[in-house]
Amino acid sequence: MTNHQTFNTVSLIRKKRDGNTLTKEEIQYLIKAYTDDKIPDYQISAFLMASFLNGLNTEEAAALTESMLHSGVVVDLSDIPGKKVDKHSTGGVGDKLSLILAPIVAACGVPVPMISGRGLGHTGGTLDKLESIPGFTVDVTLDRYKEILQKQNLVLVGQTEEIAPADKRLYSLRDVTATVESIPLIAGSIMSKKLAEGIDALVLDVKFGSGAFMKKHEDAQKLAETLVGIGEQFGKKTIAYLTNMEQPLGYAVGNWLEVRESIDCLKGNGPDDVMEITHLLAGTMIFLGGKAESVEEGIQMSHRAIKDGSAFQKWIDIVEEQGGDTDVIKNPDSYPEADFIEPVTASASGYISEMDAFAMGMVSVELGAGRKAKEDDVDPRAGFILHKKIGDPIEKGETFATLYTNKKQMIDAAKNGMADAVTIKSIKPKPLRQITHRVDNSGIHEFHVQTLRNS
């Protein structure tokens, strides 16, 4: 991106502060000058706060994305045949979908170049889950990234230094200037990294509810619309689904515990809530990758890849390719358990009517499964397994969760936190709607589950 225009930084901050629209060239100037150390942190922080308070329109968000995208390398995967499709989730508690759907989609013939992140706060990160597999390496060069993708139709790695460096710097600043929750800034951050991977199409899982980054459905909807709008402006077919995070996804939360549940899923024994969303996202990726005529046909192919064992074989292949120990994948019981395994029991009889997924995510952090700060280490063996979900009956004294930790001093607080995160009532609650809407270039559409029933 060539841009030799120079602007007055203070004037641009003032323009945004006063609620006016910045041009593409003005945004490009700000991001490039900041990346080149010509603008100090305090001025770009002022721009971020002005953008946070006054918002960015679709063109401004796209210009911001493009500027961050071109601050580093945009990977060229044109020599790898087929349409390259990735999936991004806005994160939640127990969200291990990438580990399951990536091998499914790759086994169906669609190349999946997946660059993922680490967990921070109450949400887990795909990279931490992968690194719980002994030997698995997520840090590779761009050449090796292409080589693995070419060979396996799939690659699972972390963000390299060359990809969207401006985003890395802006992200750190947003963290310390209370500007993280801005929808256009979130969208620009997500899309600059995803577009830099060399993809042709993208499927988005935008979560809402207590365990999601966006608590309110309307905020999740706005984010989904912004993400799809940016993707389409860059000529990438982009489809988003709004999915429920009012309770953890699946039964396992914690890095190895989630890998283990993913193995069950790939062997055809996964929890219904996990598999419903997995097949929908995988089916959409297969459709966008040109291997199915419709999302419904993609979903059927996704089911077949589980049934015939090709998805699990692809998982073994990629673990081996990236240096991981395939023995623990084939025999998960051989993985060492945490030192302390503690049950959490119900204080009353009735039905589980609510779960505070955010509070449960924070319990997993206290047990050692997550980070409070970016530099914290995670314990792959820590976390918890749920035995009950919303709507399930429970008796007083019955175990509804089992905690796994190597931090003995945290057990009592974690048990109390877990007990407080569950509400038991005498009346059975209505079932949660897992997937509420689909957002694509034609707008937002209510999602109906019957499309999955015929699969």
N, C-alpha and C positions, 0 to 999 in steps of 0.2 A: 504494500500500500504506500504509494508515494504521496506525501503531503508536506509541502514546504512552506505552507502559509503559517504566519506567526500571528497570534492574537494576544490581547492583554488579558492575562489570567484573572485579575481582579474584576474586570468588566464582565467576563464570562460568569464568574461566581455571582456577581450582582444580578446579572440577567436571569440566572436560574433562581436566585433568591427571591426575585420579584415576580416569579411565576411565569416567565416567558419561555419560549421554546428555543433550544439551541439547535444550530444547524449541524449536519453530519460532519462538516469540516471543523467546526468548533469543538465537537466532542472528540474527534480524532486528534486534534491538537492537544487537548488536555491529557488524554490517555498516553499519547506518544511522549509528550514532554515529561510526564510523571515517570514513565518507564525508563526514559533516558536521564533521570535525575535532574531535570531542569526545573521541575516544580517540587517544592517541599511537601512533606506529609500534611502540614497544617493547612495548606491551600486546597489540596485534593480532598482533605477531610471536610472542609467548608463546602466544596462542591457536592460531596456525598450527602451531607446533611441537607443542603438546599434541594437536592434531587429526592431525598427521602421525604421531606416535608411537602414539596410541590408536585412530586411525581414526574415520570417521564412518559411521553406518548409512545406509540408503537414505533414510529420512525426514530425517535431518540434512543429507545431501547435497542433497536436493531443496529443503530450506529455505534452504541456502546459495545454491543456484542461483537460487531465486526472489528472494532478497534482493539478489543482484548484478544480476539481470535488471531489477528495479524500481528500481535506483539511478539509472537513466536512462530514456531514451525506449524504449518498446516500439512498433515500427513497426506501423501498422495498414494492411494491404494488402487489406482486405475489399472495396474498390471495384475491385480488379483481378480479373477473372473467373478461375475455375479454382483448383485446389488448388496452392498454392505449395510447391515441394519443393527442398531444398538437399542438398548432400553435404558431409561433412567428412572429411578424412583426418588421421590423427595424425602424418603427415609421414614422409618418408624421402628416400633419395638417388635423384634422377632421377624423382621423382613429379610428373609433369606432367598427371595425369589430369583435373584440373578444367578445363584449357584445352580438352580434347577432349570430355569428356562434357557440359559445360554447353551448348555449341552443339547437340549431338545432341539433348539432352532438350528444349531450347527449340524446335528444329525439329520435334519431335514433338508440340508443342502444350502442353507443361507449363511454366508460368512458373518461372524459376530466379532467386531473389534471392540472389546469392552475395556474402557479405562475407568476405574472405580476409585472411591475415596475411603478414608478411614472414619471410624466412629468418633463422634464428639458429643458430649452431653448424654442425653437419654437414648439416642439412636445409635445402633450398631453400624459398623462399616464393612463392606464386602471384603476389603483388603485384609482386615483383622481376622475375618472368618477364614479366608484362604490361608493366611499365615499360621493358623492353628494346625494346619496339616504339616507334619514334620517335613522340612526340606523345601516346601513350596516357595518359589521366588516370584515376587510381584514387581521387582525392579529390573527392568530390561532396557536395553538400548532400542532406539527406533528401528534399526536394522533387524534386530532380533524379534521385535514386535511383529514386523512384516513377515519374517521367516516363519514364526509360529502360526500366524494367521493363514499363510499360504499352505502350510502343511496340515493343520488341524481344522481349518475353517472357524477357528475360535482362538481368542487370546484374552487372558484375564490379568490385567496389570494395573499399576498405579500411574498417576500423572507424572510425566518426566519433566525435567527442568525446562525443556525446549517448548513444551506445550502451554500456551496462554500464560506466560509469566506475569503479565499485567494483572490477570485475575488473581493469581496467588498473592500479589502485593495488596491489591484492593481488598481482598477477602480479609487479610489480617487487620487492615485499617478499619473495615466495617465492624469487625469483632470488638474493637476497643473504642469505637465512636458511637455505639448504639444505633447503627444504621443497617443492621443485618436484615430486619424484617421487611424491607422495601421490596415489593413484588418485581418492579423492573430491574432492580439490582440483583435480586436472586436469579431472575430469568437470564440476565446477561451472563452471570457467573456460570450457570448450568450450561447454557447453549454455547458459550465460547469454547468450553472444554469439549463438549460433545461434537461440535462442528469441526474441531481441530483433529479429531480422530480419523477423518477421511470417510465418514459414513455417507450413505445415499438416502437413508430414511431413519426415522427415530420413533420409538414408542415410549410414551411417558406414563408413569404410574404416580399420579398426584394424590397424596393422602390427606385426609382431614380427620379431625377428632382428637381426643385427649393425648394419644401417643404420637400424633403427627406434628410436624413443624407448623403447619397451618391448622389451627384449632377449629376455625369456622369454615363451613362448607362454601360460603360465598367467597372467602379469601382463596381457598383452594381452586375454585372455579376461575377466579380472576387470574391466578397464576397459570393455570392450564391454558387459558385463552391467550395469555401473553407468550407462553412458551411455543404454542402451536403457531401463533402469528409470526414469531421470529423465525422458526424453522421453515415455514412456507415462504417467507421473504428471501431466505437463502436458497430457495429452490429444492428444499429437502421435504419429502412427504412426511408429515408429522401427525400422529394421532395420540391423544391423551385420554386416559380414563381417570375418573374420580373414584377413589376407593377408601373404604372405611377403616380407621385406625382407632376405634373406641375401645378395642381390646387388642392384646398382642396377636400377631399373625402366627398361626400354628400353636404348638404347645411348648416349643423349646426357645429359650432366650439365653444368649451367651455364645461365644464364638465356636468352640468345638461342638457344643450341644446342638447348635443350628446346622453345622456341617453334617452332623449325624442324622438330624431330621431330614436334611436335603437328600442324603443317601436313601433313606426310606422312601422319599417322594419319587426319586428316580427309579426305584425298584417297584413302584406301583402301590406303595403302602402309605402315601402321604395323607395328612389331614385334609378334609374337604375344603376348608376355607383357603388353605394355601394352594391347593390344586385348582380350584375354580379360577382364581386370579392368574395363576401360572399359565394355565391352558389358554385363557383369553389373551394375555400379553404375548405368549409364544405364537398363538395362532395369527395374531395381528402382525407380528414380525415376519412370519412365514409368508403371509399375504403380501406385505410390503416388499419382501425380498423376491417376489415374482414366482414363488414355488407353489402358490395356491391361487385359485380364481377368486376366492372370497375369504373373509375372516373365518366363517363357519368351516370351510374346507381346511383352513390352516389349523383350526382347533382339532378337527378330526385327525390331521396328520400328527399333531402334538400328542394326542392320546396314543396313536399307533407307535410313536417313537419310544414311549414309556413301555407299552405292552410288549413290543418285540425286542426290547433290551438295547436298542441302538443308542438311546440317550445315555444310559448308564455306562455303556462301553465308551462313548465319547468323553464322559466325565473321567473315567480311568485314564484315557489317552491324554487328556489335557493335564491332569495331575502329574502323570509321568513326564510329559513334555516339559513342564515347568519345574521339574526337580523334586516333586513331592513323593511321599512314601505311599505307594498304591496298596501296600499290605493293610494299612489301617482303613483304607477305603473299602477294601474287600472284607475286612474283619474288624468293624468298628469297636467290638468288645475288647479288642487288645489295647485300646487307648487308655492311658492311666486316668483314673477318676480323681476328683478333688479330694483333699484330706477330710473335709467335713461335709457330710450330707445330712441335711436336717429337714424334717417335715414341717409344714405349716398347716394348722387345722382350723376348721370352721368354728366360729363362736356361737352359731345358731343353726337351726334347720330351716330349709326353705328352698328357694331357687337363687342362683347367682343372677342378680339383676343388673349390676354395673361393675365394670372394672376400670380403674384409673390407670390406663396404659402408661401415661407419663410417669406416675409414681412407681410403677413396676419397673420401668426402664431405669429409673434412678436407683432402685434396689439392686438391679444387676450391676450398675456402676460401683455401688458400695461393696458388692461381693467380689469385685475385681475384674468384671467383664468389660468395663468401659473406661473412658477417660474423663477427668474433670478439666484437665489442661492438655494442650496438644502434645506436650512432651511425655505425658504419662505412659507407662507400660500397661499392657492388658494381659490378664491371665486367661489363657485359652480354655482352661478347665472350669472357670467360674461361670455362674449364671443360675437359671432355675428352669424346672419343667413344671408346666401346669398340668393338672389332672382334670380340671373342670373349666368350662368356658361359660359365657353369658347364656342363660336359658337352662343350664344343667341343674338338676335337683341335687341337694347336698344335705347330709345329716350333721348335726352338731358333733364335733370331735373328729369328723372325717377329714382326711388329708386332701387339700385342694392344690397344693404346690409343694415341690421339693427343691430346697436350696442347695447349691454346690459352691463351696468356697474353700480357699486356703487361708482365709483371714478369720481366725477363731473369734477375734475381738469384735467382729462385725455381725456375728450371727444373731444376737438378741435384737439389735436395732433393725436388721433386715427382716426378721420374722414379724416384728411389729409393723414395719412399713408395708409388708406384703398383706398382713391382715387388714390394715387400714385401707388398702387399695381396692378391697372387695366389698360390695354391698350385697347382703342377702335379704330377700323379701319373701313373703308368703305366697305372693302371686307370681306366676310365670310371666316373664317379660316378652314383648313382641320380638321376633327374630330380627337381627340387624340386617339391613340391606348392605351387602358387601361392595357392590359396584353400582354407583348411582347414575353416572352420566359418561357419555363419550363426547370428546371435543375434537373436531377436525376442521378442515378449511371451509366447511359449509356451516360451521357454528356449533352450538351445544345441543346434544340430543339425550333425552332420557334413555337409560340403558335398561333393557329387559332381558332377564336371565334365560328365557326360553331358547335363545340361540345356542346355549350350551347344552340344552337337554337332549338334543338330537345327536349329540356327538358320541 
